[in-house]
């Protein structure tokens, strides 16, 4: 059985899929990723939670780079993988979609049985009063306060970042929360920060109700996602992966398909639509 048939057979035999997605779903939408085909870093690791919260210089550097990098994220549109998973959900094939991505593209494509494991980059959180506000509104304020930075160009980096190293960030003006004067942070889980317990609990509950796991576009190198594959295997649920390159779970997989994730999932959705109910 070839991989095309094997993936369709896997999804046919396991109708209630717990789908875990990663950056490979969004690279086709123009959003860069962090890792190479071997699962190693292609670039420096992203900002650390403790440094962001504790160092004014780190926050200035983060928001200056974000001012330049945000448009890449803000303009991104769902790709084939996002649309295919939304169709599979509409057909009753997806028990839960758990994404490690923060770009909101699964939501934009129409997926509703969705948990954003690491939060959403299009939302800003006040660490003082917990007020949430749109990232687009903060972008306008950052540009108003820092007009000289608006003309800078830099290579887009993952998660709305941009490569602006070598610049002096000391005068970059970062606004405080307009409600309480608190520190503003993207409403995402940074490295070194814990995923909210209720989010993890909801994902485990959905995994318990699923028949199998389908990993799409993730190397699973981050433990917060990998643990759900471990939990599935411990519970006797099979795991399939569609990913170009090595994953942390290769030895645990019942099936691995090394194809572009958008192409593979689009084909899968067509195959399942044509299959008998």
C-alpha positions as CSV (number, residue, x, y, z in Angstrom):
1,X,0.0,0.0,0.0
2,X,1.5,3.4,-1.0
3,X,1.5,6.3,1.4
4,X,-1.5,8.0,-0.3
5,X,-3.6,4.9,0.2
6,X,-2.2,4.3,3.6
7,X,-3.1,7.7,5.0
8,X,-6.7,7.4,3.7
9,X,-6.9,3.9,5.1
10,X,-5.7,5.1,8.5
11,X,-8.3,7.9,8.5
12,X,-11.0,5.6,7.4
13,X,-10.3,3.1,10.1
14,X,-10.0,5.8,12.8
15,X,-12.9,8.2,12.2
16,X,-12.4,10.4,15.2
17,X,-9.0,11.9,14.7
18,X,-7.2,14.1,17.2
19,X,-5.1,16.3,14.9
20,X,-2.0,18.0,16.2
21,X,-0.5,20.6,13.8
22,X,2.7,22.6,13.7
23,X,4.6,25.1,11.7
24,X,4.7,23.0,8.5
25,X,1.0,23.8,8.0
26,X,1.8,27.6,7.9
27,X,5.0,27.7,5.9
28,X,2.9,27.4,2.8
29,X,1.1,30.6,3.9
30,X,4.5,32.5,3.9
31,X,5.2,32.2,7.7
32,X,8.8,31.1,8.3
33,X,9.5,28.2,10.7
34,X,12.2,27.6,13.3
35,X,13.4,24.1,12.4
36,X,15.1,22.2,9.6
37,X,14.2,18.8,8.2
38,X,16.3,17.2,11.0
39,X,14.4,19.0,13.7
40,X,17.3,21.3,14.5
41,X,17.2,25.1,14.9
42,X,17.6,27.1,11.7
43,X,17.9,30.3,13.7
44,X,18.4,31.4,17.3
45,X,15.7,30.3,19.7
46,X,12.8,32.7,20.3
47,X,12.5,35.1,23.2
48,X,12.5,33.6,26.6
49,X,9.6,34.3,29.0
50,X,11.9,35.2,32.0
51,X,14.0,37.6,29.9
52,X,10.9,39.3,28.4
53,X,9.3,39.8,31.8
54,X,12.4,40.8,33.6
55,X,14.4,42.9,31.2
56,X,13.3,46.2,29.7
57,X,15.9,45.9,27.0
58,X,14.5,42.5,25.9
59,X,11.0,44.0,25.7
60,X,12.2,46.9,23.6
61,X,14.1,44.6,21.2
62,X,11.1,42.2,21.0
63,X,8.5,44.9,20.1
64,X,10.8,46.7,17.7
65,X,11.4,43.5,15.7
66,X,7.6,42.8,16.0
67,X,6.7,46.1,14.6
68,X,8.6,45.2,11.4
69,X,7.6,41.5,11.3
70,X,4.0,41.8,12.2
71,X,2.7,42.5,8.7
72,X,3.9,39.1,7.5
73,X,1.8,37.4,10.1
74,X,-1.1,39.9,10.0
75,X,-1.6,39.5,6.2
76,X,-1.2,35.7,6.1
77,X,-4.1,33.7,4.7
78,X,-5.0,30.0,5.3
79,X,-3.2,27.5,3.0
80,X,-4.2,24.1,1.7
81,X,-3.5,22.4,5.0
82,X,-5.8,24.7,7.0
83,X,-8.6,24.5,4.4
84,X,-8.3,20.7,4.2
85,X,-8.5,20.2,8.0
86,X,-11.6,22.5,8.1
87,X,-13.2,20.3,5.4
88,X,-12.3,17.2,7.4
89,X,-13.9,18.6,10.5
90,X,-17.0,19.6,8.6
91,X,-17.2,16.0,7.4
92,X,-17.1,14.7,11.0
93,X,-13.6,13.3,10.8
94,X,-11.9,15.5,13.3
95,X,-12.6,15.1,17.0
96,X,-10.2,17.9,18.0
97,X,-7.6,20.0,16.3
98,X,-4.8,21.0,18.6
99,X,-2.4,23.5,17.0
100,X,1.0,24.5,18.3
101,X,0.9,27.5,15.9
102,X,-0.1,31.0,17.1
103,X,-1.1,32.5,13.7
104,X,-4.9,31.9,13.9
105,X,-5.0,30.4,10.4
106,X,-7.0,27.3,11.4
107,X,-9.6,29.6,12.9
108,X,-9.6,31.7,9.7
109,X,-10.0,28.6,7.6
110,X,-13.2,27.6,9.5
111,X,-12.0,25.0,12.0
112,X,-14.1,25.2,15.1
113,X,-13.1,22.1,17.2
114,X,-9.9,24.0,17.9
115,X,-7.5,24.5,20.8
116,X,-4.7,27.1,20.3
117,X,-2.2,25.3,22.6
118,X,0.3,28.2,22.6
119,X,-2.2,31.1,22.3
120,X,-2.7,33.6,19.6
121,X,-0.2,36.2,18.3
122,X,-3.1,38.5,17.1
123,X,-4.0,39.3,20.7
124,X,-2.1,41.3,23.3
125,X,-2.4,40.5,27.0
126,X,-1.8,42.9,29.9
127,X,0.2,41.1,32.5
128,X,-1.2,43.4,35.2
129,X,-5.0,43.6,34.7
130,X,-5.4,40.7,32.2
131,X,-7.1,42.9,29.6
132,X,-6.9,41.5,26.0
133,X,-6.7,43.7,23.0
134,X,-6.0,43.3,19.3
135,X,-2.4,43.2,18.1
136,X,-3.4,45.3,15.1
137,X,-4.3,48.2,17.5
138,X,-0.9,47.9,19.2
139,X,0.8,48.0,15.8
140,X,-0.8,51.4,15.1
141,X,0.4,52.7,18.5
142,X,3.9,51.4,18.0
143,X,4.1,53.1,14.6
144,X,2.8,56.4,16.1
145,X,5.4,56.3,18.8
146,X,8.2,55.1,16.6
147,X,7.7,56.6,13.2
148,X,11.4,56.4,12.2
149,X,11.2,52.6,12.5
150,X,8.4,52.3,10.0
151,X,10.6,52.5,6.9
152,X,13.0,49.8,8.0
153,X,13.1,46.6,6.1
154,X,14.2,43.2,7.5
155,X,13.8,39.5,6.7
156,X,10.7,38.0,8.1
157,X,11.2,35.6,11.0
158,X,8.8,33.1,12.7
159,X,5.8,34.2,14.7
160,X,5.7,37.8,13.5
161,X,9.4,38.5,14.3
162,X,12.0,40.1,12.0
163,X,15.8,40.0,11.9
164,X,16.9,43.5,13.1
165,X,20.0,42.5,15.0
166,X,22.8,45.1,15.3
167,X,20.5,48.0,15.9
168,X,20.1,50.2,19.0
169,X,16.8,49.5,20.6
170,X,17.3,51.6,23.7
171,X,15.1,54.5,22.5
172,X,12.3,52.3,21.1
173,X,9.1,53.5,22.8
174,X,6.9,50.6,24.1
175,X,3.5,51.6,25.4
176,X,2.1,50.3,28.7
177,X,-1.4,49.0,29.2
178,X,-3.8,52.0,28.7
179,X,-6.1,50.6,31.4
180,X,-3.6,50.0,34.3
181,X,-0.2,50.9,33.1
182,X,0.9,47.2,33.1
183,X,3.3,45.4,31.0
184,X,2.0,44.2,27.5
185,X,2.9,40.8,26.2
186,X,1.7,38.8,23.1
187,X,-1.0,36.4,24.3
188,X,1.2,33.5,23.4
189,X,3.2,31.0,25.4
190,X,6.9,31.9,25.3
191,X,9.7,29.5,25.8
192,X,10.1,29.0,29.5
193,X,6.4,29.7,30.1
194,X,3.9,27.1,31.0
195,X,0.8,26.3,28.9
196,X,-2.3,27.1,30.9
197,X,-3.5,24.0,32.8
198,X,-7.1,24.3,31.5
199,X,-5.9,24.2,27.9
200,X,-3.9,21.1,28.5
201,X,-6.7,19.4,30.4
202,X,-9.2,20.2,27.5
203,X,-6.7,18.7,25.0
204,X,-6.2,15.5,27.1
205,X,-10.0,15.1,27.4
206,X,-10.4,15.4,23.6
207,X,-7.6,12.9,23.1
208,X,-9.3,10.4,25.3
209,X,-12.4,10.6,23.1
210,X,-10.5,10.2,19.9
211,X,-9.6,7.0,18.0
212,X,-6.2,8.0,16.8
213,X,-3.8,10.9,16.4
214,X,-2.8,12.6,13.1
215,X,0.3,14.9,13.4
216,X,0.5,17.4,10.5
217,X,3.5,19.5,9.8
218,X,5.3,19.2,13.1
219,X,8.7,17.9,14.1
220,X,7.3,17.5,17.7
221,X,10.6,18.8,19.1
222,X,8.7,21.0,21.6
223,X,7.6,18.9,24.5
224,X,4.2,20.7,25.0
225,X,3.1,19.1,21.7
226,X,5.1,15.8,21.9
227,X,3.5,14.8,25.2
228,X,0.1,14.3,23.5
229,X,1.7,11.7,21.2
230,X,3.3,10.0,24.2
231,X,-0.1,10.0,25.9
232,X,-1.8,8.5,22.8
233,X,0.7,5.7,22.5
234,X,0.4,5.0,26.2
235,X,-3.3,4.7,25.8
236,X,-2.9,2.3,22.8
237,X,-4.1,4.8,20.2
238,X,-2.2,4.8,16.9
239,X,-0.3,7.9,15.6
240,X,0.2,8.9,12.0
241,X,2.3,11.8,10.9
242,X,2.5,13.9,7.7
243,X,5.8,15.8,7.9
244,X,8.8,16.5,5.8
245,X,11.8,15.3,7.7
246,X,12.5,13.8,11.1
247,X,10.1,14.0,14.0
248,X,10.8,13.4,17.7
249,X,8.2,10.6,17.6
250,X,9.4,8.7,14.6
251,X,9.9,5.5,16.7
252,X,6.3,5.8,18.0
253,X,4.5,6.2,14.7
254,X,2.2,3.7,13.1
255,X,2.5,5.6,9.8
256,X,4.7,8.3,8.5
257,X,4.1,10.2,5.2
258,X,6.9,12.4,4.1
259,X,5.1,14.8,1.7
260,X,4.2,18.5,1.8
261,X,1.4,18.7,4.4
262,X,-1.0,20.9,2.4
263,X,-0.8,18.6,-0.6
264,X,-1.2,15.4,1.5
265,X,-4.2,16.7,3.5
266,X,-5.9,18.2,0.5
267,X,-5.7,14.8,-1.2
268,X,-6.9,13.1,2.0
269,X,-10.0,15.3,2.2
270,X,-10.9,14.4,-1.4
271,X,-10.4,10.7,-0.8
272,X,-12.5,10.7,2.3
273,X,-15.3,12.7,0.7
274,X,-15.5,10.1,-2.1
275,X,-15.4,7.2,0.4
276,X,-18.7,5.5,1.6
277,X,-20.0,6.9,4.8
